[in-house]
Structure formats: structure tokens, C-alpha cells
Amino acid sequence: MARSYNCLLFCFIVLFIIPPTTSISNTSSKPKALALLVSKDSSTLQYLTQIKQRTPLVSVKLTLDLGGQFLWVDCDQGYVSTSYKPARCGSAQCKLARSKSCIDEYSCSPGPGCNNHTCSRFPANSISRESTNRGELATDVLSIQSIAIDGKANPPGPFVSVPNLIFSCGPTFLLDGLATGVKGMAGLGRTQVSLPSQFSAAFNFDRKFSICLSSSTTSNGAVFFGDVPFPNIDVSKSLIYTPLILNPVHNEGLAFKGDPSTDYFIEVKSILIGGNVVPLNTSLLSINKQGNGGTKVSTVDPYTVLETSIYKAFIETFSKALLFNIPRVKPIAPFGACFNSSFSGGTTAPEIHLVLPGNNRVWKIYGANSMVRVGKDAMCLAFVDGGVNPRTSVVIGGYQLEDNLLEFNLAKSRLGFSSSLLSWQTTCSKLTSNF
């Protein structure tokens, strides 16, 4: 009887007083934030990052796509993993990805990217504007750097794993136009299966991420997932916020009927250069019923792209706002306005203001983000002509984002921006130097 009592007492202690060791390890291993380093490719001007994926883990180089629907990688060449799992039709993964396609008759040999009774999403190359209906949805292991937030230096933490991260398999031809060695694209867009959404769900942190792109091809920027306080600087507390707008029409690549755009749109009310209003058709700044018009933020366009009538007015207003009579030189593609190299853009370029809704809501673009040196003899206005009737009237490109901190808060549907970090005597490479 005593032995039975002792046994019961021991079982009670084990089950109810001592927490299960698996719970302890799961809780303690969950990070508060994650980081992906981002470099700028000097040849293509694409922003690149690397993930570790598969079993055994393999480093995979990717082009960063801010508006991309999800992670996609080339599965046609050399994809080997013992943890690869195709998403079967009707599965939770297919429903989360909002797939409406079930493939039952693949003619290729079974393997990653080619399995019957699987659902698909359509991977797209946002650089070449190519897409495909071959896009088997699958899951695999992904490992990423965590951040040990300590309120001081926020050093790198251990690598943590997502055992079943959803992604899409793309064919090799989709890599055309991407930087050398790239095997796919890292999508950060407004979907439930983009990297920010999956990371926040896996580790239970805030649905937000920040990007800070370096202006140098020799030093890194980063994408931060979660809430990251930056040491020795209150940039994140000084962000200006503006609502993110949902474009109800998906107008980039293949999509299912009724899918909204996955890009990040904001409302720009007007554009000022040196205090002067750029004369433009303001209806172009709104999104119409077809999903055309408006302003979006992009990491796949190297420079800001403007609809033709806006672009012409923009160049004319900029030229008139110059403080000095700086001679124009022959335009150098892809730019339409270039000036003699004696023009030191960082100090004499007029400020460009994107005026947003609300009082004093202005995204300021200074010379470091508006002028680019081309060769030895020219400084060019780093904005390009997007043609007549483009899908989006204003696309804020990568060059204008460099050394700016941008926070995309998906839970609150708002964008926070710092304007140039040079105003704080810092850069994106300095903010990411710990990594």
C-alpha cells in the first residue's frame, strides 16, 4: 500500500509539478525577431539574400521581392531533400495559400516539383515579368538567423528552424534575368504564405518586418522580422506612418480570379520638388476599378518608375528647382535627365517630397537618393519613364529606398518610414553591422 501511494505521489509530481521538457525547449527556442542579410548585386542592381533550406541544409541565394507572394525556388535542377513534402490537394497548406488548382496528371518523373494530386500557386519572376502555371506547392525545412534582443547591441542569436515552411517550386527558365547564382525569389508580400507571415506564425511574434537596404555593393543591409529596437539610435521611434492600401486586383503575373494584389501600396496626394508642386493628373495617383494607377513600393525596380506624363512634369520641375544653372548633358539610358558631373547631387539637389495623407506626412527624398553618378561625366536624376498607361503610376524603386528604414506592419496595415538615415549620421550598413 505504501509503495502504491509513493508511486502515485511520484507520478503526480512528474505530471503536474515538473513541466515537460519539450515545452521548456519549445518556449525557450522561440526568438523575438529574425534577420536576413541583404546585399546589392553590382551587375543587376538586384537585392540578394540567402536562406538555409532542406535536409541536409543547403544555402540558397535568392532575389528579394518585396511584393512577392511567397518563397519560390528552382526545383528542376539539383533539389535534393529528405524533408521535402508536396502539398496534397485539399490540405491545410493548400487552403492557407488559397490555391484553387489540383494537379493529377504530371507527365514528368516524380520528385520535387512534380507530384500528382498536389495543389499549386504560380511562381513569378518579377524582374523578367515571366510566370508559370507550373508551381507545385510544398513544404521543407528552413533555417534562419535569430536576433538576441538584449536592449543594447542586439547580437545575432542562434539559427532557428521552421520545419514545414510553405514554398512553391519553379522551373529553371524562371531564373532568366536574375543575378548569377540566384535560385529563386524571397517573397515578402501581402499573403498568408509570404515569409513575414509564416515567420510570425511559426514563432508567435508581431506581424511586422523592416527593410534597410544598403547603398553600397560591399556592405550589407537586412530584412528584420518581428519587433527590433535598434541600439544607440531612436530611428524606429521617429518613423512617420502612413496607411497601406490594398489594391483589390492582382495585376502582376498569373493569379486566381479574385486574388488581390500582394504589393504594398500607399496613397501619395502630390509631389513637391524644392517646394514647387509637380503639375500632374492627380487621378493617376488613385487606384481605379481595374487595379491600375496608384503608388507602390518595390525592391525589384532599381529606380523609381513614373508614368510618362508624371515623368515629364517631374523632370521639368526638378530642372527649374536647381539652385544653380547646371548644364544638362545627353541623357544616358535608362535615365531621361542628366547633368554635368560638376553637379554634386547630395548637396545641391532640391528636396523631393512625396506628400501623404495627414498633417506633415511627407516622405523626403534627398540628393543621395535622387541623383546617381553615371560614368565620369554625368550625374543623372535616378527616376525613369514607365511609359503610357502602366499598371502602376508611381513605383518607388530600390535606389530611393537605400539607407532608409521602412517598417511594414501587417497587423496594423501601415508603413513606417524614416526618410534618409544620413540625417541621423548613420546608414543601413551600420545598423546591420552586428550581423
C-alpha positions as a Markdown table, in Angstrom:
| # | Residue | x | y | z |
|---|---|---|---|---|
| 1 | Met | 0.0 | 0.0 | 0.0 |
| 2 | Ala | 2.8 | 2.4 | 0.9 |
| 3 | Arg | 4.6 | 1.5 | -2.4 |
| 4 | Ser | 1.4 | 2.3 | -4.3 |
| 5 | Tyr | 1.0 | 5.6 | -2.5 |
| 6 | Asn | 4.6 | 6.6 | -3.2 |
| 7 | Cys | 4.2 | 5.7 | -6.9 |
| 8 | Leu | 1.1 | 7.8 | -7.2 |
| 9 | Leu | 2.8 | 10.7 | -5.5 |
| 10 | Phe | 5.8 | 10.4 | -7.8 |
| 11 | Cys | 3.5 | 10.4 | -10.9 |
| 12 | Phe | 1.6 | 13.4 | -9.6 |
| 13 | Ile | 4.9 | 15.4 | -9.2 |
| 14 | Val | 6.2 | 14.4 | -12.6 |
| 15 | Leu | 2.9 | 15.2 | -14.4 |
| 16 | Phe | 1.7 | 18.3 | -12.7 |
| 17 | Ile | 4.6 | 20.0 | -10.9 |
| 18 | Ile | 7.6 | 19.4 | -13.2 |
| 19 | Pro | 6.9 | 21.0 | -16.6 |
| 20 | Pro | 7.5 | 18.7 | -19.6 |
| 21 | Thr | 11.0 | 19.3 | -21.0 |
| 22 | Thr | 9.6 | 19.6 | -24.6 |
| 23 | Ser | 7.5 | 22.6 | -23.5 |
| 24 | Ile | 10.6 | 24.2 | -22.0 |
| 25 | Ser | 12.7 | 23.8 | -25.1 |
| 26 | Asn | 9.9 | 24.9 | -27.4 |
| 27 | Thr | 9.3 | 28.1 | -25.4 |
| 28 | Ser | 12.9 | 29.0 | -24.9 |
| 29 | Ser | 13.8 | 28.4 | -28.5 |
| 30 | Lys | 11.3 | 30.8 | -29.9 |
| 31 | Pro | 13.0 | 34.0 | -30.9 |
| 32 | Lys | 11.5 | 37.5 | -30.7 |
| 33 | Ala | 13.0 | 38.6 | -34.1 |
| 34 | Leu | 14.9 | 37.2 | -37.1 |
| 35 | Ala | 17.3 | 38.7 | -39.6 |
| 36 | Leu | 18.2 | 38.1 | -43.3 |
| 37 | Leu | 21.2 | 39.9 | -44.6 |
| 38 | Val | 20.7 | 41.6 | -47.9 |
| 39 | Ser | 23.5 | 42.6 | -50.4 |
| 40 | Lys | 23.3 | 44.6 | -53.6 |
| 41 | Asp | 24.5 | 42.9 | -56.8 |
| 42 | Ser | 26.7 | 45.3 | -58.7 |
| 43 | Ser | 25.8 | 43.9 | -62.1 |
| 44 | Thr | 22.0 | 43.6 | -61.9 |
| 45 | Leu | 21.3 | 46.1 | -59.0 |
| 46 | Gln | 19.1 | 43.3 | -57.5 |
| 47 | Tyr | 18.9 | 42.9 | -53.8 |
| 48 | Leu | 20.0 | 39.4 | -52.8 |
| 49 | Thr | 19.7 | 37.3 | -49.7 |
| 50 | Gln | 20.4 | 33.7 | -48.6 |
| 51 | Ile | 18.4 | 31.2 | -46.7 |
| 52 | Lys | 19.3 | 27.7 | -45.5 |
| 53 | Gln | 16.8 | 25.2 | -46.7 |
| 54 | Arg | 16.3 | 21.4 | -47.0 |
| 55 | Thr | 17.7 | 18.3 | -45.2 |
| 56 | Pro | 20.6 | 18.4 | -45.2 |
| 57 | Leu | 20.7 | 22.2 | -45.1 |
| 58 | Val | 21.8 | 23.9 | -48.3 |
| 59 | Ser | 22.5 | 27.7 | -48.7 |
| 60 | Val | 20.1 | 29.1 | -51.4 |
| 61 | Lys | 20.7 | 32.5 | -52.9 |
| 62 | Leu | 17.5 | 34.5 | -53.6 |
| 63 | Thr | 16.5 | 37.8 | -55.1 |
| 64 | Leu | 14.4 | 39.8 | -52.7 |
| 65 | Asp | 10.9 | 40.6 | -53.9 |
| 66 | Leu | 9.0 | 42.9 | -51.5 |
| 67 | Gly | 5.7 | 42.3 | -53.2 |
| 68 | Gly | 6.3 | 38.6 | -54.0 |
| 69 | Gln | 3.5 | 36.2 | -53.0 |
| 70 | Phe | 5.8 | 33.6 | -51.4 |
| 71 | Leu | 9.2 | 31.9 | -51.5 |
| 72 | Trp | 9.8 | 30.1 | -54.7 |
| 73 | Val | 12.9 | 28.2 | -55.8 |
| 74 | Asp | 14.1 | 26.2 | -58.8 |
| 75 | Cys | 13.2 | 22.5 | -58.2 |
| 76 | Asp | 14.2 | 21.3 | -61.6 |
| 77 | Gln | 17.9 | 21.3 | -61.0 |
| 78 | Gly | 19.6 | 19.7 | -58.0 |
| 79 | Tyr | 16.8 | 19.9 | -55.5 |
| 80 | Val | 17.6 | 17.1 | -53.0 |
| 81 | Ser | 16.0 | 16.9 | -49.6 |
| 82 | Thr | 14.7 | 14.1 | -47.4 |
| 83 | Ser | 12.3 | 16.6 | -45.7 |
| 84 | Tyr | 10.5 | 17.8 | -48.9 |
| 85 | Lys | 6.8 | 17.3 | -48.7 |
| 86 | Pro | 4.4 | 18.1 | -51.6 |
| 87 | Ala | 1.2 | 19.8 | -50.5 |
| 88 | Arg | -1.7 | 17.4 | -51.3 |
| 89 | Cys | -4.9 | 18.8 | -52.7 |
| 90 | Gly | -7.3 | 20.0 | -50.0 |
| 91 | Ser | -4.6 | 20.1 | -47.4 |
| 92 | Ala | -4.2 | 22.9 | -44.8 |
| 93 | Gln | -1.2 | 24.2 | -46.8 |
| 94 | Cys | -3.2 | 24.5 | -49.9 |
| 95 | Lys | -6.0 | 26.3 | -48.1 |
| 96 | Leu | -3.6 | 28.7 | -46.4 |
| 97 | Ala | -2.1 | 29.5 | -49.8 |
| 98 | Arg | -5.6 | 30.0 | -51.3 |
| 99 | Ser | -4.8 | 27.5 | -54.1 |
| 100 | Lys | -7.7 | 26.6 | -56.4 |
| 101 | Ser | -5.7 | 24.2 | -58.5 |
| 102 | Cys | -5.2 | 20.5 | -58.2 |
| 103 | Ile | -2.8 | 18.7 | -60.5 |
| 104 | Asp | -3.4 | 15.0 | -61.1 |
| 105 | Glu | -1.6 | 14.3 | -64.4 |
| 106 | Tyr | 2.1 | 15.3 | -64.3 |
| 107 | Ser | 4.0 | 13.8 | -67.2 |
| 108 | Cys | 7.4 | 14.2 | -65.6 |
| 109 | Ser | 9.3 | 11.8 | -63.3 |
| 110 | Pro | 8.0 | 12.1 | -59.7 |
| 111 | Gly | 10.2 | 14.3 | -57.5 |
| 112 | Pro | 10.3 | 17.8 | -56.0 |
| 113 | Gly | 8.1 | 20.0 | -58.2 |
| 114 | Cys | 6.5 | 17.0 | -60.0 |
| 115 | Asn | 4.0 | 15.0 | -57.9 |
| 116 | Asn | 0.4 | 14.1 | -58.7 |
| 117 | His | -2.6 | 15.2 | -56.6 |
| 118 | Thr | -0.8 | 18.3 | -55.4 |
| 119 | Cys | -2.0 | 21.9 | -55.4 |
| 120 | Ser | -0.1 | 24.8 | -57.0 |
| 121 | Arg | 0.5 | 28.5 | -56.8 |
| 122 | Phe | 2.0 | 30.3 | -59.7 |
| 123 | Pro | 5.6 | 31.5 | -59.2 |
| 124 | Ala | 6.6 | 34.7 | -61.0 |
| 125 | Asn | 9.9 | 36.3 | -61.8 |
| 126 | Ser | 9.1 | 40.0 | -61.0 |
| 127 | Ile | 12.3 | 41.1 | -62.9 |
| 128 | Ser | 11.6 | 39.5 | -66.2 |
| 129 | Arg | 7.8 | 39.6 | -65.7 |
| 130 | Glu | 7.6 | 35.9 | -66.5 |
| 131 | Ser | 5.4 | 33.5 | -64.7 |
| 132 | Thr | 4.2 | 29.9 | -65.0 |
| 133 | Asn | 1.3 | 27.7 | -64.0 |
| 134 | Arg | 3.9 | 25.0 | -63.0 |
| 135 | Gly | 4.3 | 25.7 | -59.4 |
| 136 | Glu | 3.9 | 22.7 | -57.1 |
| 137 | Leu | 3.2 | 23.9 | -53.5 |
| 138 | Ala | 5.4 | 22.1 | -51.0 |
| 139 | Thr | 7.0 | 22.4 | -47.5 |
| 140 | Asp | 10.5 | 21.9 | -46.3 |
| 141 | Val | 12.8 | 22.8 | -43.5 |
| 142 | Leu | 14.1 | 26.4 | -43.4 |
| 143 | Ser | 16.8 | 27.8 | -41.0 |
| 144 | Ile | 17.2 | 31.5 | -40.3 |
| 145 | Gln | 19.3 | 33.7 | -38.0 |
| 146 | Ser | 17.6 | 34.9 | -34.9 |
| 147 | Ile | 18.3 | 38.1 | -33.0 |
| 148 | Ala | 19.2 | 38.0 | -29.3 |
| 149 | Ile | 17.4 | 41.2 | -28.3 |
| 150 | Asp | 19.2 | 42.5 | -25.2 |
| 151 | Gly | 18.3 | 46.2 | -25.3 |
| 152 | Lys | 21.9 | 47.0 | -26.0 |
| 153 | Ala | 23.8 | 45.6 | -29.0 |
| 154 | Asn | 21.1 | 43.0 | -30.1 |
| 155 | Pro | 23.7 | 40.5 | -31.2 |
| 156 | Pro | 23.0 | 37.6 | -33.6 |
| 157 | Gly | 21.3 | 34.7 | -31.8 |
| 158 | Pro | 21.3 | 31.0 | -32.8 |
| 159 | Phe | 19.9 | 29.8 | -36.1 |
| 160 | Val | 16.3 | 28.6 | -35.7 |
| 161 | Ser | 14.3 | 26.3 | -37.9 |
| 162 | Val | 10.8 | 26.3 | -39.4 |
| 163 | Pro | 10.2 | 22.6 | -40.1 |
| 164 | Asn | 7.4 | 22.9 | -42.6 |
| 165 | Leu | 7.8 | 26.3 | -44.4 |
| 166 | Ile | 5.5 | 26.5 | -47.4 |
| 167 | Phe | 7.0 | 27.5 | -50.8 |
| 168 | Ser | 6.5 | 26.9 | -54.5 |
| 169 | Cys | 8.6 | 25.0 | -56.9 |
| 170 | Gly | 9.5 | 26.9 | -60.1 |
| 171 | Pro | 11.0 | 25.7 | -63.4 |
| 172 | Thr | 14.6 | 26.7 | -64.3 |
| 173 | Phe | 13.6 | 29.1 | -67.1 |
| 174 | Leu | 12.1 | 31.4 | -64.4 |
| 175 | Leu | 15.6 | 32.2 | -63.3 |
| 176 | Asp | 16.3 | 34.2 | -66.5 |
| 177 | Gly | 17.3 | 37.7 | -65.7 |
| 178 | Leu | 18.1 | 37.0 | -62.1 |
| 179 | Ala | 21.6 | 37.6 | -60.7 |
| 180 | Thr | 24.3 | 35.0 | -61.1 |
| 181 | Gly | 23.8 | 32.1 | -58.7 |
| 182 | Val | 20.3 | 33.0 | -57.7 |
| 183 | Lys | 17.9 | 30.0 | -57.4 |
| 184 | Gly | 14.6 | 31.8 | -56.8 |
| 185 | Met | 12.9 | 34.8 | -55.1 |
| 186 | Ala | 12.1 | 35.6 | -51.5 |
| 187 | Gly | 8.5 | 37.0 | -51.4 |
| 188 | Leu | 7.6 | 39.4 | -48.6 |
| 189 | Gly | 4.2 | 40.3 | -50.0 |
| 190 | Arg | 0.7 | 40.6 | -48.5 |
| 191 | Thr | -0.2 | 36.9 | -48.3 |
| 192 | Gln | -0.6 | 34.3 | -45.6 |
| 193 | Val | 2.3 | 32.3 | -47.1 |
| 194 | Ser | 4.9 | 35.1 | -47.6 |
| 195 | Leu | 8.0 | 34.8 | -45.5 |
| 196 | Pro | 6.9 | 37.5 | -42.9 |
| 197 | Ser | 3.5 | 35.9 | -42.4 |
| 198 | Gln | 5.0 | 32.4 | -42.0 |
| 199 | Phe | 7.7 | 33.5 | -39.6 |
| 200 | Ser | 5.3 | 35.4 | -37.4 |
| 201 | Ala | 3.0 | 32.4 | -37.2 |
| 202 | Ala | 5.9 | 30.0 | -36.6 |
| 203 | Phe | 7.4 | 32.0 | -33.7 |
| 204 | Asn | 4.4 | 33.9 | -32.5 |
| 205 | Phe | 5.8 | 37.4 | -32.8 |
| 206 | Asp | 4.3 | 40.6 | -34.2 |
| 207 | Arg | 3.2 | 40.5 | -37.9 |
| 208 | Lys | 5.7 | 43.2 | -38.9 |
| 209 | Phe | 9.0 | 43.4 | -40.7 |
| 210 | Ser | 11.5 | 46.1 | -41.6 |
| 211 | Ile | 13.8 | 46.5 | -44.5 |
| 212 | Cys | 17.0 | 48.6 | -44.6 |
| 213 | Leu | 18.8 | 48.4 | -47.9 |
| 214 | Ser | 22.5 | 49.4 | -48.1 |
| 215 | Ser | 23.6 | 51.8 | -50.8 |
| 216 | Ser | 26.9 | 50.0 | -51.1 |
| 217 | Thr | 27.6 | 46.8 | -53.0 |
| 218 | Thr | 30.3 | 46.0 | -50.5 |
| 219 | Ser | 28.3 | 46.1 | -47.3 |
| 220 | Asn | 25.1 | 44.6 | -46.2 |
| 221 | Gly | 21.6 | 45.8 | -45.4 |
| 222 | Ala | 19.0 | 43.5 | -43.9 |
| 223 | Val | 15.4 | 42.4 | -43.5 |
| 224 | Phe | 14.3 | 42.2 | -39.9 |
| 225 | Phe | 11.2 | 40.1 | -39.0 |
| 226 | Gly | 9.5 | 41.0 | -35.7 |
| 227 | Asp | 10.0 | 44.0 | -33.5 |
| 228 | Val | 13.6 | 45.1 | -33.4 |
| 229 | Pro | 14.8 | 48.0 | -31.3 |
| 230 | Phe | 18.0 | 49.5 | -32.8 |
| 231 | Pro | 20.8 | 50.2 | -30.3 |
| 232 | Asn | 22.2 | 53.7 | -29.8 |
| 233 | Ile | 19.6 | 55.3 | -32.1 |
| 234 | Asp | 15.9 | 56.0 | -31.9 |
| 235 | Val | 15.2 | 55.8 | -35.6 |
| 236 | Ser | 12.4 | 53.3 | -35.2 |
| 237 | Lys | 10.7 | 55.6 | -32.7 |
| 238 | Ser | 10.9 | 58.5 | -35.1 |
| 239 | Leu | 9.2 | 56.8 | -38.0 |
| 240 | Ile | 6.4 | 58.5 | -39.9 |
| 241 | Tyr | 3.4 | 56.3 | -40.5 |
| 242 | Thr | 1.0 | 56.1 | -43.4 |
| 243 | Pro | -1.7 | 53.5 | -44.2 |
| 244 | Leu | -1.0 | 50.6 | -46.5 |
| 245 | Ile | -3.7 | 50.4 | -49.2 |
| 246 | Leu | -4.9 | 47.1 | -50.6 |
| 247 | Asn | -5.2 | 47.0 | -54.4 |
| 248 | Pro | -8.1 | 44.6 | -55.0 |
| 249 | Val | -6.8 | 43.5 | -58.3 |
| 250 | His | -3.8 | 41.2 | -58.8 |
| 251 | Asn | -2.1 | 42.6 | -61.9 |
| 252 | Glu | 1.4 | 41.1 | -61.8 |
| 253 | Gly | 1.9 | 37.5 | -63.1 |
| 254 | Leu | -0.6 | 34.7 | -63.0 |
| 255 | Ala | -3.2 | 34.5 | -60.3 |
| 256 | Phe | -6.6 | 33.0 | -59.4 |
| 257 | Lys | -9.7 | 35.0 | -60.1 |
| 258 | Gly | -10.5 | 37.4 | -57.2 |
| 259 | Asp | -7.0 | 37.4 | -55.8 |
| 260 | Pro | -5.9 | 40.9 | -54.6 |
| 261 | Ser | -2.5 | 42.4 | -55.3 |
| 262 | Thr | 0.2 | 41.3 | -53.0 |
| 263 | Asp | 2.2 | 44.5 | -53.4 |
| 264 | Tyr | 2.4 | 47.3 | -50.8 |
| 265 | Phe | 0.6 | 50.4 | -52.0 |
| 266 | Ile | 0.5 | 53.8 | -50.3 |
| 267 | Glu | -1.5 | 56.9 | -51.1 |
| 268 | Val | 0.5 | 59.8 | -52.5 |
| 269 | Lys | -1.5 | 63.0 | -52.7 |
| 270 | Ser | 1.0 | 65.2 | -54.6 |
| 271 | Ile | 4.7 | 65.6 | -55.3 |
| 272 | Leu | 6.8 | 68.6 | -54.4 |
| 273 | Ile | 10.3 | 69.5 | -55.7 |
| 274 | Gly | 12.1 | 72.3 | -54.0 |
| 275 | Gly | 8.7 | 73.4 | -52.6 |
| 276 | Asn | 7.2 | 73.5 | -56.1 |
| 277 | Val | 4.2 | 71.3 | -56.9 |
| 278 | Val | 4.7 | 68.9 | -59.8 |
| 279 | Pro | 1.8 | 69.6 | -62.2 |
| 280 | Leu | 0.2 | 66.2 | -62.8 |
| 281 | Asn | -3.1 | 64.5 | -63.4 |
| 282 | Thr | -3.9 | 63.5 | -59.8 |
| 283 | Ser | -6.3 | 60.8 | -60.9 |
| 284 | Leu | -3.2 | 58.8 | -61.8 |
| 285 | Leu | -2.3 | 58.7 | -58.1 |
| 286 | Ser | -5.5 | 56.7 | -57.3 |
| 287 | Ile | -6.2 | 53.0 | -58.0 |
| 288 | Asn | -9.1 | 52.5 | -60.4 |
| 289 | Lys | -11.5 | 49.6 | -60.7 |
| 290 | Gln | -9.2 | 47.7 | -62.9 |
| 291 | Gly | -6.4 | 47.9 | -60.3 |
| 292 | Asn | -4.4 | 50.4 | -62.3 |
| 293 | Gly | -2.7 | 53.5 | -61.0 |
| 294 | Gly | -1.6 | 54.4 | -57.5 |
| 295 | Thr | 1.8 | 54.2 | -55.8 |
| 296 | Lys | 3.6 | 51.1 | -54.7 |
| 297 | Val | 6.9 | 50.3 | -53.1 |
| 298 | Ser | 9.2 | 47.8 | -54.8 |
| 299 | Thr | 12.6 | 46.2 | -54.4 |
| 300 | Val | 12.7 | 44.7 | -57.9 |
| 301 | Asp | 12.7 | 48.0 | -59.7 |
| 302 | Pro | 16.2 | 49.5 | -59.3 |
| 303 | Tyr | 14.9 | 53.1 | -59.7 |
| 304 | Thr | 11.6 | 54.9 | -59.2 |
| 305 | Val | 9.3 | 54.5 | -62.2 |
| 306 | Leu | 6.9 | 57.2 | -63.2 |
| 307 | Glu | 4.1 | 57.2 | -65.7 |
| 308 | Thr | 5.1 | 59.3 | -68.8 |
| 309 | Ser | 3.1 | 62.5 | -68.2 |
| 310 | Ile | 4.2 | 62.5 | -64.5 |
| 311 | Tyr | 7.8 | 61.8 | -65.5 |
| 312 | Lys | 7.9 | 64.7 | -68.0 |
| 313 | Ala | 6.5 | 67.2 | -65.4 |
| 314 | Phe | 8.8 | 65.8 | -62.8 |
| 315 | Ile | 11.9 | 66.4 | -64.9 |
| 316 | Glu | 10.8 | 69.9 | -65.8 |
| 317 | Thr | 10.0 | 70.8 | -62.2 |
| 318 | Phe | 13.3 | 69.4 | -61.0 |
| 319 | Ser | 15.4 | 71.3 | -63.5 |
| 320 | Lys | 13.7 | 74.6 | -62.6 |
| 321 | Ala | 14.2 | 74.0 | -58.9 |
| 322 | Leu | 18.0 | 73.6 | -59.2 |
| 323 | Leu | 19.9 | 76.1 | -57.1 |
| 324 | Phe | 22.5 | 76.7 | -59.8 |
| 325 | Asn | 22.4 | 76.9 | -63.6 |
| 326 | Ile | 23.9 | 73.4 | -64.1 |
| 327 | Pro | 24.3 | 72.4 | -67.7 |
| 328 | Arg | 22.3 | 69.4 | -69.0 |
| 329 | Val | 24.2 | 66.7 | -70.8 |
| 330 | Lys | 22.9 | 64.0 | -73.2 |
| 331 | Pro | 20.7 | 61.5 | -71.3 |
| 332 | Ile | 22.2 | 58.2 | -70.5 |
| 333 | Ala | 19.8 | 55.2 | -70.6 |
| 334 | Pro | 17.7 | 54.4 | -68.7 |
| 335 | Phe | 17.6 | 58.0 | -67.4 |
| 336 | Gly | 16.0 | 61.0 | -69.1 |
| 337 | Ala | 17.7 | 63.8 | -67.3 |
| 338 | Cys | 21.5 | 64.0 | -66.8 |
| 339 | Phe | 23.7 | 66.9 | -65.7 |
| 340 | Asn | 27.3 | 67.8 | -65.9 |
| 341 | Ser | 29.4 | 65.9 | -63.4 |
| 342 | Ser | 30.2 | 69.2 | -61.6 |
| 343 | Phe | 26.8 | 68.8 | -60.1 |
| 344 | Ser | 27.3 | 67.4 | -56.6 |
| 345 | Gly | 23.8 | 65.9 | -56.2 |
| 346 | Gly | 24.0 | 65.3 | -52.5 |
| 347 | Thr | 24.3 | 69.0 | -51.6 |
| 348 | Thr | 22.7 | 70.9 | -54.4 |
| 349 | Ala | 19.8 | 68.7 | -55.5 |
| 350 | Pro | 16.4 | 70.1 | -54.5 |
| 351 | Glu | 14.4 | 68.1 | -52.0 |
| 352 | Ile | 11.7 | 65.8 | -53.4 |
| 353 | His | 8.7 | 65.4 | -51.2 |
| 354 | Leu | 6.0 | 62.7 | -51.6 |
| 355 | Val | 3.0 | 64.2 | -49.8 |
| 356 | Leu | 0.9 | 61.7 | -47.9 |
| 357 | Pro | -2.5 | 61.9 | -46.2 |
| 358 | Gly | -2.5 | 63.7 | -42.8 |
| 359 | Asn | -0.7 | 66.7 | -41.4 |
| 360 | Asn | 3.1 | 66.9 | -42.1 |
| 361 | Arg | 3.2 | 63.3 | -43.6 |
| 362 | Val | 6.0 | 63.7 | -46.1 |
| 363 | Trp | 8.4 | 61.2 | -47.4 |
| 364 | Lys | 11.5 | 63.3 | -48.1 |
| 365 | Ile | 14.0 | 62.2 | -50.8 |
| 366 | Tyr | 17.4 | 64.0 | -50.7 |
| 367 | Gly | 20.2 | 64.1 | -53.2 |
| 368 | Ala | 21.8 | 60.9 | -52.1 |
| 369 | Asn | 18.6 | 59.1 | -53.2 |
| 370 | Ser | 17.6 | 61.2 | -56.1 |
| 371 | Met | 20.9 | 61.5 | -58.1 |
| 372 | Val | 23.2 | 58.8 | -59.4 |
| 373 | Arg | 26.6 | 59.1 | -60.9 |
| 374 | Val | 26.9 | 57.5 | -64.4 |
| 375 | Gly | 30.4 | 57.3 | -65.6 |
| 376 | Lys | 32.8 | 60.2 | -65.1 |
| 377 | Asp | 31.0 | 63.0 | -66.7 |
| 378 | Ala | 27.3 | 62.8 | -65.7 |
| 379 | Met | 25.0 | 62.9 | -62.7 |
| 380 | Cys | 21.5 | 61.6 | -63.6 |
| 381 | Leu | 18.2 | 62.0 | -62.0 |
| 382 | Ala | 17.5 | 58.5 | -60.7 |
| 383 | Phe | 14.0 | 58.2 | -61.9 |
| 384 | Val | 12.8 | 56.5 | -65.1 |
| 385 | Asp | 10.0 | 56.8 | -67.6 |
| 386 | Gly | 7.4 | 54.0 | -67.1 |
| 387 | Gly | 5.5 | 54.6 | -70.3 |
| 388 | Val | 1.9 | 55.5 | -71.1 |
| 389 | Asn | -0.8 | 53.6 | -69.2 |
| 390 | Pro | 1.4 | 51.5 | -66.9 |
| 391 | Arg | -0.3 | 49.3 | -64.4 |
| 392 | Thr | 1.1 | 51.4 | -61.6 |
| 393 | Ser | 1.6 | 55.2 | -62.0 |
| 394 | Val | 4.4 | 55.5 | -59.4 |
| 395 | Val | 6.7 | 52.7 | -58.4 |
| 396 | Ile | 9.1 | 53.7 | -55.6 |
| 397 | Gly | 12.3 | 51.8 | -56.5 |
| 398 | Gly | 15.2 | 50.4 | -54.7 |
| 399 | Tyr | 17.6 | 53.3 | -55.1 |
| 400 | Gln | 15.1 | 55.6 | -53.4 |
| 401 | Leu | 14.8 | 53.1 | -50.5 |
| 402 | Glu | 18.5 | 52.7 | -49.8 |
| 403 | Asp | 19.6 | 53.9 | -46.4 |
| 404 | Asn | 16.0 | 54.4 | -45.4 |
| 405 | Leu | 14.4 | 52.3 | -42.7 |
| 406 | Leu | 11.0 | 51.0 | -43.6 |
| 407 | Glu | 8.7 | 49.1 | -41.3 |
| 408 | Phe | 5.8 | 47.2 | -42.8 |
| 409 | Asn | 3.2 | 46.5 | -40.0 |
| 410 | Leu | 0.9 | 43.9 | -41.4 |
| 411 | Ala | -1.3 | 43.7 | -38.3 |
| 412 | Lys | -2.0 | 47.4 | -38.4 |
| 413 | Ser | -1.8 | 47.8 | -42.2 |
| 414 | Arg | 0.6 | 50.7 | -42.1 |
| 415 | Leu | 4.1 | 51.6 | -43.4 |
| 416 | Gly | 6.6 | 53.5 | -41.2 |
| 417 | Phe | 9.5 | 55.3 | -42.9 |
| 418 | Ser | 12.4 | 57.2 | -41.7 |
| 419 | Ser | 13.5 | 59.1 | -44.9 |
| 420 | Ser | 17.2 | 59.2 | -45.2 |
| 421 | Leu | 19.2 | 57.7 | -42.3 |
| 422 | Leu | 22.0 | 60.1 | -43.2 |
| 423 | Ser | 20.0 | 62.7 | -41.3 |
| 424 | Trp | 20.9 | 60.6 | -38.2 |
| 425 | Gln | 24.5 | 60.2 | -39.2 |
| 426 | Thr | 24.1 | 56.5 | -39.9 |
| 427 | Thr | 23.4 | 54.1 | -42.7 |
| 428 | Cys | 21.7 | 50.7 | -43.2 |
| 429 | Ser | 25.1 | 49.0 | -43.2 |
| 430 | Lys | 25.9 | 50.5 | -39.8 |
| 431 | Leu | 22.5 | 49.4 | -38.4 |
| 432 | Thr | 23.3 | 45.8 | -39.6 |
| 433 | Ser | 27.0 | 45.8 | -38.7 |
| 434 | Asn | 26.4 | 43.3 | -35.8 |
| 435 | Phe | 25.4 | 40.7 | -38.3 |
